[in-house]
Amino acid sequence: MNCFKNLLLLLVCTFFFSKSFAQQNRSRDEVQIFYYGWYGNQSIDGSLQHWNHEIIPHWSNPKWNNLGHYNGGDDIGANFYPSLGNYSSSDVKIIKKHMKMIKESGAGVVVLSWLGKDSFTDKSVMKYLDVADHFNLKIAFHIEPFYKNITELRDQLSYLVKTYSKHPAFYKKDGKPLYYVYDSYKIAPEEWARLLSRDGDQTVRNTELDAFYIGLWVEKEHSSFFDKAAFDGFYTYFASEGFVFGSTTSNWDFLSSYAKEHHLIFIPCVGPGYSDTRIRPWNEANFKSRDNGKYYEDMFDAAIKVNPGFIGITSFNEWHEGTQIEPAAPKKINNFTYEDYGKDQWFYIKETKRLTDKFLKTK
């Protein structure tokens, strides 16, 4: 009888210990990586998309006007060159390779840049959901500022939910989607409150459009924006340390405290570096060297230090701004040499896995 009691006690203790241990572990879903499905080529899409990016004019200095665009092929609008070449984001073979890389990187949620119904980024969403599901990944959405007002956005969200939300790979937190809303500050907080507050005249709350809406925090004074706009949280997105208040890691204690005081989700975003002078030749001031991975590790450590619920990674494949962790190949054309990762093209996939593992061990 005593042996039976001891065995029962052991089983009960094991159950509660295991449950407690499981509660302490973070989920891979708490690592979310920004992804761009806007690339196209002639063989799959009938035309180049994004590889032939324009050289962006400066907002006030006419010296940088009318510089044209890149031809694509060996000469693309990026400071690094992808190992997979000028791929198509619509190509299922590429999507499978990317999802496999993301799985190996340790991220759990792919945050897909979305420009609305019938856009180039929308036509392959179902492919991404299907392939992500195969790799046990989830897809969330990064809502780009393609809409003119909250009424238009509400209609677009309705399409998004009706078309995709029943897919098993559609990411949900506590049963609700989570949307990142880029450049949210460009619409007045009072307008957002009409959509996001419970008593707003166009409220999404307690409807099929209810979700965790995460706005972009850029400048310090955006605290007044988030006081009024009724967002559920905020993220910092930018991978260039010091570029703006939100992307300056020394300010993350303030942002973390603000989020806790206002019961909001804070998602600090980290990146491996920043290099965009092929498309913004006037932007050398914001260049951030990768420093063989040290820059990335420092940003990750700063994020881990504030013990956030999520970390965002900028990015898997934003090639134009040089924030990608996707493998890059050494390459030289004419008088330009692309940056690369050194001896190992997969270095940042592996480094992301190491750093996400480090984050997941904290709570």
C-alpha positions, -999 to 999 in steps of 0.1 A, spaced: 0 0 0 28 24 9 45 16 -24 13 25 -42 10 58 -23 46 67 -30 41 59 -67 9 80 -68 28 109 -50 56 106 -75 32 108 -105 14 138 -90 46 156 -84 59 148 -119 27 162 -134 28 195 -115 65 199 -121 61 193 -158 31 217 -159 51 244 -141 81 238 -164 59 241 -195 45 274 -182 80 288 -178 90 280 -213 83 306 -240 67 296 -273 83 300 -307 52 321 -316 68 348 -295 95 352 -321 79 369 -351 99 378 -383 89 403 -410 87 389 -445 82 405 -479 64 387 -506 66 415 -532 94 401 -554 87 390 -590 105 378 -621 97 373 -658 95 335 -658 68 333 -630 51 367 -630 58 381 -665 77 411 -651 103 421 -625 89 433 -592 112 451 -567 145 437 -580 145 467 -604 137 492 -576 139 529 -583 166 551 -567 144 571 -543 146 609 -545 156 629 -514 126 647 -498 142 682 -502 175 680 -521 170 679 -559 205 665 -564 190 630 -560 161 634 -584 155 614 -616 183 588 -610 162 560 -625 160 525 -614 180 492 -614 178 468 -643 174 436 -622 194 405 -630 229 411 -616 221 447 -609 194 450 -582 182 476 -558 200 462 -528 234 463 -511 235 425 -507 227 399 -534 204 369 -526 218 334 -529 186 325 -547 189 353 -573 160 373 -586 134 349 -573 96 352 -574 76 355 -542 48 336 -561 70 306 -567 60 277 -544 95 262 -546 109 295 -533 82 297 -506 91 262 -494 128 271 -493 120 303 -473 97 286 -448 123 259 -442 149 286 -435 126 304 -412 118 272 -393 156 266 -390 160 302 -377 139 295 -347 111 320 -355 75 308 -351 55 335 -369 60 349 -403 47 385 -405 37 389 -441 37 424 -456 2 430 -470 -9 457 -494 -46 448 -496 -70 429 -518 -59 423 -554 -23 435 -547 7 416 -557 13 407 -521 -22 393 -518 -22 369 -547 1 344 -530 -12 345 -494 -29 312 -496 3 296 -509 22 310 -479 -5 298 -455 -4 262 -469 34 260 -469 37 276 -435 13 250 -421 35 222 -435 64 236 -415 43 242 -384 47 280 -388 20 307 -385 13 337 -407 5 371 -393 0 403 -413 19 435 -416 -7 460 -428 11 485 -451 -3 521 -454 -22 515 -487 -56 527 -474 -67 563 -472 -89 561 -441 -102 538 -414 -134 530 -433 -114 517 -462 -91 498 -438 -122 482 -421 -134 469 -455 -100 455 -463 -98 438 -429 -132 422 -435 -118 407 -468 -87 395 -450 -107 378 -422 -133 362 -445 -107 350 -470 -80 336 -448 -88 335 -410 -101 300 -410 -68 286 -423 -49 267 -395 -17 287 -402 -35 320 -397 -18 333 -365 -40 340 -335 -31 350 -300 -57 339 -274 -81 332 -303 -77 366 -320 -55 377 -349 -26 400 -343 -20 428 -369 11 450 -372 0 484 -386 28 502 -403 29 541 -402 -1 541 -380 8 576 -368 -1 591 -402 -38 588 -392 -50 609 -363 -55 590 -330 -91 602 -328 -98 584 -361 -82 552 -348 -103 554 -317 -134 553 -339 -122 519 -351 -104 505 -321 -122 518 -290 -151 498 -277 -175 527 -281 -162 539 -315 -188 544 -342 -169 519 -365 -156 497 -337 -141 463 -345 -144 452 -309 -166 422 -302 -170 417 -340 -153 392 -364 -127 420 -370 -116 421 -334 -78 415 -330 -47 427 -313 -38 458 -333 -2 468 -329 8 503 -340 42 517 -349 60 538 -323 85 561 -339 91 593 -319 89 599 -282 59 621 -284 39 592 -298 30 584 -262 2 609 -267 -9 590 -299 -11 557 -280 -29 574 -251 -59 581 -274 -58 557 -304 -69 525 -286 -43 503 -301 -35 470 -282 2 476 -283 31 489 -303 62 478 -321 95 496 -331 102 479 -365 133 498 -376 166 479 -375 188 510 -375 198 517 -339 194 554 -331 174 562 -363 143 572 -343 133 571 -307 116 538 -310 145 520 -326 170 533 -300 176 504 -276 184 527 -246 148 539 -248 133 504 -245 131 506 -207 108 536 -211 87 519 -238 84 488 -217 73 507 -186 48 527 -207 33 495 -221 30 479 -186 14 511 -172 -12 512 -200 -17 474 -203 -3 473 -238 18 448 -257 54 461 -264 72 444 -293 109 455 -296 123 448 -330 158 437 -337 178 434 -369 212 423 -381 222 457 -396 210 483 -420 223 492 -455 201 509 -480 224 532 -500 216 516 -534 181 528 -532 187 558 -509 222 570 -518 217 600 -495 211 579 -464 246 569 -454 241 583 -419 217 554 -410 241 527 -423 247 501 -395 275 476 -400 267 440 -392 301 437 -374 302 399 -380 270 394 -360 278 416 -330 252 443 -340 225 417 -341 235 401 -308 236 435 -291 200 444 -303 187 410 -293 203 413 -258 187 448 -254 153 433 -263 158 403 -240 167 427 -211 133 443 -211 116 409 -209 90 415 -236 62 391 -245 74 391 -281 104 400 -302 101 411 -338 129 405 -363 135 430 -391 137 411 -414 138 378 -433 141 394 -467 138 432 -469 167 433 -493 163 470 -502 172 481 -467 198 454 -460 181 440 -429 176 405 -443 188 373 -426 181 353 -458 214 339 -473 234 363 -494 260 355 -520 293 373 -527 290 392 -560 305 420 -580 292 439 -610 310 466 -629 324 489 -602 301 478 -574 308 450 -549 278 437 -529 282 432 -492 281 396 -479 282 376 -447 317 363 -450 324 326 -455 290 313 -445 260 325 -465 237 309 -439 254 327 -410 224 348 -400 199 319 -402 222 300 -377 227 331 -356 190 338 -354 185 303 -341 212 308 -314 197 342 -303 161 330 -304 170 301 -282 186 325 -258 153 345 -257 131 315 -253 150 304 -222 140 337 -204 107 345 -189 
